[in-house]
Amino acid sequence: MIILEFKAKGKKYQYLAIDEAIRTVKFIRNSCLRYWMDNKEVNKFDLNKYSAVLAKNFTFANELNSTARQSSAERAWSSIIRFFDNCKKKVPGKKGFPKFQKNCRSVEYKQSGWKLSPDKKSITFSDKKGIGTLKLKGTWDLWRFDKKQIKRVRIVRRADGYYVQFCVSVEIKEELEPTGSAVALDVGLKEFYTDSTGNTEPNPRFYRTGEKRLKFYQRRVSKKKKGSSNRKKAVNRLGRHHLKISRQREEHAKRLARCVIRSNDLVAYEDLKVKNLAKNHCLAKSINDAGWYQFRKWMEHFGTKFGKVTVAVNPAYTSQNCSNCGEVVKKSLSTRTHTCKCGCELDRDHNAAINILKRALSTVGHTVTWVVKNLNASGDPTSTLPGSGLVEQVRSLSEESPRL
């Protein structure tokens, strides 16, 4: 399943119709959630039936396509089932009891309620909300896919406009020649990551860089009168700058992940719980700005796409243990150099990356025996740096979807 995203171009009344459809989606989702709270024994199918009852009772709900109403009910059920799963798994802390949605930004259709033009450059929504025909601006080739492969169509509202997403049921895999190399990555705040060969990638700190401008826009919002059109404009400018920073972080993680995966047959990394790490109030901003979760998500995606092995290992004591003799060397976060009595002296993150690689190879076992043999035979592990002769491996944004 891949997602192709296009910028939607329309007129003002069409955008107002989209906003009305999104408000209807929020109403149906919250109504289904209330119905579940009052009747705890209902299931997914009962919520779908209840969305039809809402359409009979409310005219504005009846104007929305039936599959879009079902998708709204499914959103409510997904939050309910997530809460039950967290209870069964005994997740520590709050279990995520479903809440009523305050801000909704999308409406989702299934395989009805919309129709693509013959040239696949515009889409028409046929329900009674009055959205009509929207032009699609983008570089993706929808003509390659049959309509039966498009399982969902979603209209998303963002600070810089409206987008149409197509969920296409297709499997994308590419065969690459084995590189005979394995690498481990230790992510950090000083450097974005340090690999087991000693190479480092600088941390771009997109949020820190744009924080001065964000404060400027935030001050402009606070000076405007609440409820005024000028305040709405100021909020929109603030939202667009936040959106720019998030896109920069996502693109950076995607480019690096693609480069690392294509350069190695096995990539090991720490199985970090970023949500728990961000509870440290002294480091929360820097941890969230680094984007470790996005980086891991893209590595796992490209690992599946290119047929490479990705291994997440337990991060316990990877920084404390000596990579040469295994002795435990206690050190605080401020100690950046690993020095052991056996004579091993390495950068703290380099030492941790070597420990991660050893732990990954011992965990995977025979699956990567051929990788180790090839690594020993070649003697020159592949660098993970984007500028180390791997320019052809880092493609432009137009070659990978923002959600692939």
KESEDO-184200 format. One line per field, with one value per residue (C-alpha): residue number from 0; residue in one letter; x, y, z. Coordinates in Angstrom, 2 decimals, always signed. Layout:
<rs>
guvo: (NUM|...);
lumdren: (A|...);
c1: (X|...);
c2: (Y|...);
c3: (Z|...);
</rs>
This chain:
<rs>
guvo: (0|1|2|3|4|5|6|7|8|9|10|11|12|13|14|15|16|17|18|19|20|21|22|23|24|25|26|27|28|29|30|31|32|33|34|35|36|37|38|39|40|41|42|43|44|45|46|47|48|49|50|51|52|53|54|55|56|57|58|59|60|61|62|63|64|65|66|67|68|69|70|71|72|73|74|75|76|77|78|79|80|81|82|83|84|85|86|87|88|89|90|91|92|93|94|95|96|97|98|99|100|101|102|103|104|105|106|107|108|109|110|111|112|113|114|115|116|117|118|119|120|121|122|123|124|125|126|127|128|129|130|131|132|133|134|135|136|137|138|139|140|141|142|143|144|145|146|147|148|149|150|151|152|153|154|155|156|157|158|159|160|161|162|163|164|165|166|167|168|169|170|171|172|173|174|175|176|177|178|179|180|181|182|183|184|185|186|187|188|189|190|191|192|193|194|195|196|197|198|199|200|201|202|203|204|205|206|207|208|209|210|211|212|213|214|215|216|217|218|219|220|221|222|223|224|225|226|227|228|229|230|231|232|233|234|235|236|237|238|239|240|241|242|243|244|245|246|247|248|249|250|251|252|253|254|255|256|257|258|259|260|261|262|263|264|265|266|267|268|269|270|271|272|273|274|275|276|277|278|279|280|281|282|283|284|285|286|287|288|289|290|291|292|293|294|295|296|297|298|299|300|301|302|303|304|305|306|307|308|309|310|311|312|313|314|315|316|317|318|319|320|321|322|323|324|325|326|327|328|329|330|331|332|333|334|335|336|337|338|339|340|341|342|343|344|345|346|347|348|349|350|351|352|353|354|355|356|357|358|359|360|361|362|363|364|365|366|367|368|369|370|371|372|373|374|375|376|377|378|379|380|381|382|383|384|385|386|387|388|389|390|391|392|393|394|395|396|397|398|399|400|401|402|403);
lumdren: (M|I|I|L|E|F|K|A|K|G|K|K|Y|Q|Y|L|A|I|D|E|A|I|R|T|V|K|F|I|R|N|S|C|L|R|Y|W|M|D|N|K|E|V|N|K|F|D|L|N|K|Y|S|A|V|L|A|K|N|F|T|F|A|N|E|L|N|S|T|A|R|Q|S|S|A|E|R|A|W|S|S|I|I|R|F|F|D|N|C|K|K|K|V|P|G|K|K|G|F|P|K|F|Q|K|N|C|R|S|V|E|Y|K|Q|S|G|W|K|L|S|P|D|K|K|S|I|T|F|S|D|K|K|G|I|G|T|L|K|L|K|G|T|W|D|L|W|R|F|D|K|K|Q|I|K|R|V|R|I|V|R|R|A|D|G|Y|Y|V|Q|F|C|V|S|V|E|I|K|E|E|L|E|P|T|G|S|A|V|A|L|D|V|G|L|K|E|F|Y|T|D|S|T|G|N|T|E|P|N|P|R|F|Y|R|T|G|E|K|R|L|K|F|Y|Q|R|R|V|S|K|K|K|K|G|S|S|N|R|K|K|A|V|N|R|L|G|R|H|H|L|K|I|S|R|Q|R|E|E|H|A|K|R|L|A|R|C|V|I|R|S|N|D|L|V|A|Y|E|D|L|K|V|K|N|L|A|K|N|H|C|L|A|K|S|I|N|D|A|G|W|Y|Q|F|R|K|W|M|E|H|F|G|T|K|F|G|K|V|T|V|A|V|N|P|A|Y|T|S|Q|N|C|S|N|C|G|E|V|V|K|K|S|L|S|T|R|T|H|T|C|K|C|G|C|E|L|D|R|D|H|N|A|A|I|N|I|L|K|R|A|L|S|T|V|G|H|T|V|T|W|V|V|K|N|L|N|A|S|G|D|P|T|S|T|L|P|G|S|G|L|V|E|Q|V|R|S|L|S|E|E|S|P|R|L);
c1: (+0.00|+1.41|-0.02|+0.22|-0.45|-1.54|-2.23|-5.93|-6.83|-10.41|-12.56|-13.49|-16.95|-15.35|-12.98|-15.97|-17.71|-14.64|-14.64|-18.31|-17.57|-14.75|-17.09|-19.61|-16.91|-16.06|-19.74|-20.23|-17.01|-17.89|-21.49|-20.32|-17.97|-20.81|-22.95|-20.17|-19.86|-23.58|-23.61|-20.29|-21.17|-21.35|-18.83|-17.46|-20.49|-22.88|-21.06|-21.34|-25.09|-25.33|-23.71|-26.66|-29.07|-27.33|-27.83|-31.58|-31.83|-29.59|-29.79|-26.19|-24.98|-27.08|-25.35|-22.05|-21.27|-22.17|-18.61|-17.27|-19.71|-18.51|-14.89|-15.80|-17.32|-14.19|-12.08|-14.05|-13.67|-9.89|-9.51|-11.63|-9.71|-6.40|-7.56|-8.49|-5.13|-3.22|-5.24|-4.51|-0.80|-0.77|+0.92|+2.28|+0.63|-2.48|-4.12|-5.51|-9.22|-11.02|-11.70|-14.03|-12.25|-11.89|-9.90|-10.49|-8.51|-9.56|-12.45|-11.96|-13.90|-13.69|-14.23|-17.34|-18.31|-15.50|-14.44|-11.14|-11.06|-9.80|-6.46|-6.19|-5.51|-8.72|-11.13|-14.88|-16.69|-20.31|-21.93|-24.30|-21.72|-20.98|-17.21|-17.34|-14.25|-10.79|-7.63|-4.72|-1.26|+1.63|+4.24|+2.81|+1.51|-1.93|-2.50|-0.19|-2.70|-6.11|-9.05|-9.61|-6.17|-7.18|-8.75|-9.19|-9.28|-8.67|-8.97|-6.59|-6.63|-3.29|-2.10|-0.94|-4.00|-5.87|-4.43|-5.88|-4.32|-4.78|-4.21|-3.05|-2.83|+0.45|+3.66|+6.87|+10.10|+13.48|+16.29|+19.74|+23.15|+24.50|+27.05|+28.56|+28.52|+26.79|+26.51|+25.05|+23.79|+23.78|+21.51|+22.23|+21.71|+25.24|+25.39|+22.29|+23.92|+27.32|+27.84|+30.04|+32.78|+33.13|+31.31|+28.94|+26.01|+25.43|+22.17|+20.35|+18.16|+15.41|+13.20|+16.03|+16.97|+13.42|+12.51|+13.29|+10.85|+8.25|+8.42|+7.90|+4.75|+3.52|+3.82|+1.82|-0.93|-1.06|-1.41|-4.46|-8.00|-9.59|-12.13|-10.90|-9.91|-6.43|-5.91|-6.93|-4.37|-1.68|-2.53|-2.30|+1.17|+2.30|+0.89|+2.63|+5.99|+5.42|+4.48|+7.69|+9.81|+8.03|+8.52|+12.22|+12.62|+10.71|+12.67|+15.99|+15.08|+13.93|+17.05|+19.41|+17.43|+17.43|+21.19|+21.94|+19.72|+20.99|+24.61|+24.40|+22.90|+22.25|+21.46|+21.21|+19.85|+18.59|+15.02|+14.38|+11.10|+11.16|+7.90|+9.45|+12.72|+10.80|+9.48|+12.83|+11.88|+15.49|+15.94|+12.38|+12.64|+15.95|+14.74|+11.56|+13.52|+15.92|+13.18|+14.53|+11.15|+10.78|+14.30|+13.56|+10.21|+11.87|+14.68|+12.16|+10.22|+13.27|+14.53|+11.33|+11.41|+15.02|+15.06|+17.62|+17.82|+16.99|+17.48|+16.33|+18.36|+17.97|+19.79|+20.66|+24.35|+25.44|+27.12|+28.55|+30.09|+33.52|+33.36|+36.82|+36.77|+33.16|+34.05|+31.44|+32.77|+30.37|+30.01|+27.57|+25.92|+28.54|+31.39|+31.83|+34.93|+35.00|+38.25|+38.81|+41.70|+42.21|+43.52|+40.39|+39.72|+36.83|+34.14|+31.22|+28.78|+31.26|+31.75|+27.97|+27.51|+30.04|+28.20|+24.90|+26.36|+27.74|+24.43|+22.51|+24.75|+24.41|+20.63|+20.03|+22.48|+22.63|+20.52|+23.44|+26.36|+26.90|+26.88|+29.68|+31.71|+31.39|+32.23|+35.39|+36.34|+35.93|+37.54|+36.16|+32.76|+30.53|+30.24|+26.81|+27.63|+25.47|+28.51|+30.69|+30.14|+26.51|+24.89|+23.00|+21.38|+19.75|+16.94|+14.86|+11.58|+9.62|+10.75|+9.34|+5.95|+5.87|+4.01|+5.75);
c2: (+0.00|+3.37|+6.87|+9.39|+13.00|+15.89|+19.56|+20.28|+23.42|+24.73|+27.77|+29.33|+27.75|+24.33|+24.86|+25.84|+22.63|+20.61|+22.32|+21.43|+17.78|+17.71|+19.11|+16.40|+13.75|+15.10|+15.06|+11.43|+10.28|+11.95|+10.72|+7.14|+7.50|+8.73|+5.81|+3.40|+5.09|+4.64|+1.06|-0.61|-3.88|-2.40|-3.45|-2.07|-3.13|-1.53|+1.79|+1.51|+0.97|+3.90|+6.18|+5.33|+6.23|+9.61|+10.17|+9.65|+12.01|+14.83|+16.32|+17.55|+14.03|+12.55|+14.89|+13.12|+9.99|+6.74|+5.35|+8.58|+8.13|+4.56|+5.77|+8.25|+5.45|+3.37|+6.22|+6.07|+2.30|+2.50|+4.74|+2.32|-0.78|+1.01|+1.65|-2.02|-3.17|-0.93|-2.35|-5.94|-5.18|-3.41|-0.36|+1.73|+5.05|+6.27|+3.76|+6.35|+6.31|+7.62|+11.35|+13.53|+15.08|+18.84|+19.45|+17.29|+17.88|+15.23|+13.40|+9.93|+8.19|+4.54|+3.31|+5.38|+9.04|+10.17|+9.84|+10.56|+12.37|+10.42|+12.27|+11.64|+15.35|+16.16|+14.42|+14.94|+14.25|+13.33|+13.58|+16.38|+18.46|+20.35|+19.84|+19.21|+18.94|+19.66|+19.98|+17.79|+19.36|+16.94|+14.82|+11.37|+9.24|+7.97|+6.51|+3.62|+2.30|+0.82|+2.35|-0.95|-0.52|+2.81|+1.73|+5.10|+8.78|+11.32|+15.13|+16.68|+20.28|+21.81|+25.30|+25.88|+24.48|+21.29|+17.99|+14.83|+11.51|+8.23|+4.96|+2.55|-1.18|-2.00|-3.63|-1.81|-3.77|-3.19|-5.71|-4.38|-5.98|-7.09|-4.68|-7.16|-4.66|-4.27|-1.15|-0.04|+3.43|+5.20|+8.24|+11.21|+14.91|+16.17|+14.28|+12.93|+9.50|+7.87|+4.57|+1.64|+2.79|+6.14|+8.28|+10.90|+12.83|+16.34|+17.11|+19.78|+21.02|+22.39|+23.50|+25.27|+27.05|+28.22|+28.94|+32.66|+33.06|+30.94|+33.25|+36.22|+34.69|+33.63|+37.18|+38.43|+35.93|+37.00|+40.70|+40.12|+40.29|+36.91|+35.97|+38.57|+37.80|+39.22|+36.68|+33.87|+35.09|+35.25|+31.72|+30.51|+32.03|+30.37|+27.04|+27.28|+27.80|+24.80|+22.80|+23.85|+22.66|+19.30|+18.77|+19.60|+17.06|+14.37|+14.92|+14.82|+11.53|+10.02|+10.94|+9.63|+6.40|+5.69|+6.26|+4.02|+1.16|+1.12|+1.18|-1.84|-5.32|-5.12|-2.03|-2.22|+0.48|+0.93|+0.05|+3.40|+4.42|+8.04|+8.83|+7.87|+9.69|+12.88|+12.89|+14.39|+18.07|+19.17|+17.29|+16.93|+19.75|+18.48|+14.87|+15.76|+18.05|+15.24|+13.09|+9.67|+7.98|+9.28|+8.08|+4.58|+4.47|+5.28|+2.77|+0.00|+1.04|+1.12|-2.11|-3.82|-2.10|-3.00|-6.39|-5.41|-6.58|-4.05|-5.06|-3.15|-4.16|-3.52|-0.22|-1.20|-0.61|-0.05|+3.19|+1.79|-1.47|-1.44|-2.58|-4.14|-6.14|-5.90|-4.27|-1.89|+1.68|+3.99|+7.44|+10.32|+12.06|+14.80|+12.29|+12.12|+9.88|+6.18|+5.25|+1.70|+0.15|-2.29|+0.64|+1.24|+4.94|+5.89|+8.47|+7.56|+7.17|+5.23|+2.74|+2.39|+1.80|-1.05|-2.64|-2.31|-4.08|-6.94|-7.34|-7.33|-9.98|-12.20|-11.73|-12.40|-15.31|-17.40|-14.97|-12.60|-15.05|-14.37|-10.63|-11.02|-13.18|-10.63|-7.86|-9.61|-10.39|-6.83|-5.22|-1.81|-1.23|+1.06|+4.59|+5.91|+9.53|+11.11|+12.68|+9.55|+8.56|+7.69|+10.63|+8.33|+6.65|+9.79|+10.75|+13.86|+14.26|+13.54|+9.90|+8.94|+9.81|+11.78|+8.83|+5.88);
c3: (+0.00|-1.04|-0.72|-3.55|-2.62|-4.87|-4.18|-4.74|-6.65|-6.58|-5.91|-2.61|-2.46|-3.01|-0.09|+2.07|+0.98|+2.00|+5.39|+5.81|+4.92|+7.48|+10.17|+9.32|+9.67|+13.11|+14.12|+13.02|+14.68|+18.00|+17.84|+17.32|+20.24|+22.46|+21.26|+22.34|+25.75|+26.35|+25.00|+25.83|+24.06|+20.55|+17.90|+14.65|+12.61|+15.09|+14.67|+10.88|+11.25|+13.63|+11.03|+8.75|+11.59|+11.92|+8.17|+8.58|+11.54|+10.27|+6.81|+6.76|+7.61|+4.81|+2.33|+2.94|+0.94|+2.73|+2.49|+4.02|+6.92|+7.38|+7.38|+10.12|+12.20|+11.60|+12.96|+16.20|+16.36|+15.76|+18.82|+20.85|+19.79|+20.46|+24.02|+24.49|+23.07|+25.47|+28.36|+27.30|+26.85|+30.24|+28.84|+31.75|+32.41|+30.64|+28.31|+25.89|+26.62|+23.48|+23.51|+21.52|+18.58|+18.64|+15.46|+12.39|+9.20|+6.70|+5.09|+3.64|+0.86|-0.08|-3.63|-4.31|-4.13|-6.43|-10.05|-11.79|-15.11|-18.19|-18.10|-14.29|-13.70|-11.84|-9.51|-9.05|-5.75|-6.41|-2.98|-1.99|-0.16|-3.38|-3.51|-7.25|-9.46|-8.05|-10.14|-9.06|-9.02|-8.65|-10.41|-9.74|-12.60|-11.61|-15.08|-14.20|-11.66|-12.26|-10.41|-8.57|-7.00|-5.41|-2.12|-0.40|-1.38|+1.33|+1.32|+3.85|+5.03|+5.99|+6.77|+3.19|+1.40|+0.60|-0.58|-2.11|-1.12|-2.99|-1.10|-3.81|-3.21|-4.92|-3.76|-4.61|-4.37|-5.97|-6.32|-5.45|-5.68|-2.27|-0.87|+1.60|+4.44|+7.78|+9.89|+13.21|+14.06|+17.39|+17.30|+19.50|+20.08|+19.43|+16.12|+14.41|+14.28|+14.55|+12.70|+13.64|+11.23|+13.02|+10.45|+11.81|+10.39|+11.81|+13.55|+11.49|+14.39|+12.17|+15.05|+16.87|+13.65|+12.96|+16.58|+16.32|+13.45|+15.25|+18.26|+15.98|+14.46|+17.91|+19.21|+16.25|+17.06|+20.71|+19.73|+17.52|+18.85|+19.43|+16.80|+14.29|+10.71|+11.35|+14.11|+11.75|+9.23|+11.90|+13.09|+9.49|+9.05|+12.29|+11.14|+7.77|+9.43|+11.72|+8.62|+6.87|+9.81|+10.00|+6.26|+6.53|+9.33|+7.42|+4.20|+6.07|+7.75|+4.45|+2.49|+5.16|+5.63|+1.89|+1.69|+4.69|+3.54|-0.05|+1.16|+3.49|+3.62|+7.36|+9.43|+13.21|+15.50|+19.04|+19.92|+21.60|+23.22|+22.08|+23.86|+27.21|+26.46|+25.71|+29.29|+30.31|+30.37|+29.96|+26.69|+25.36|+22.81|+21.41|+21.28|+19.40|+17.08|+16.14|+14.60|+15.59|+15.13|+11.55|+10.76|+12.06|+10.24|+6.92|+7.47|+8.07|+4.97|+2.69|+4.25|+3.12|-0.27|-1.10|+0.65|+3.30|+6.92|+9.66|+13.29|+16.38|+19.47|+23.17|+23.93|+27.52|+28.39|+24.78|+25.89|+29.13|+27.89|+26.28|+22.65|+22.93|+26.16|+27.33|+30.64|+32.09|+32.15|+33.96|+32.40|+32.59|+29.63|+29.75|+29.25|+25.48|+25.31|+26.19|+27.93|+29.18|+31.11|+28.23|+26.18|+24.10|+23.63|+21.34|+20.99|+23.21|+20.32|+18.16|+20.99|+21.37|+17.62|+17.66|+20.60|+18.73|+15.68|+17.79|+19.58|+16.29|+14.70|+17.77|+17.70|+14.02|+13.83|+10.67|+8.68|+8.31|+8.28|+4.60|+5.32|+7.87|+5.49|+2.72|+5.15|+6.26|+2.69|+1.44|+4.47|+3.54|+5.10|+3.11|+4.41|+5.31|+4.59|+1.87|+0.24|+0.09|-3.52|-2.98|-4.70|-7.05|-4.06|-2.70|-5.04|-5.12|-3.28|-6.43|-6.43|-3.04|-1.64|+1.63|+3.13|+1.44);
</rs>
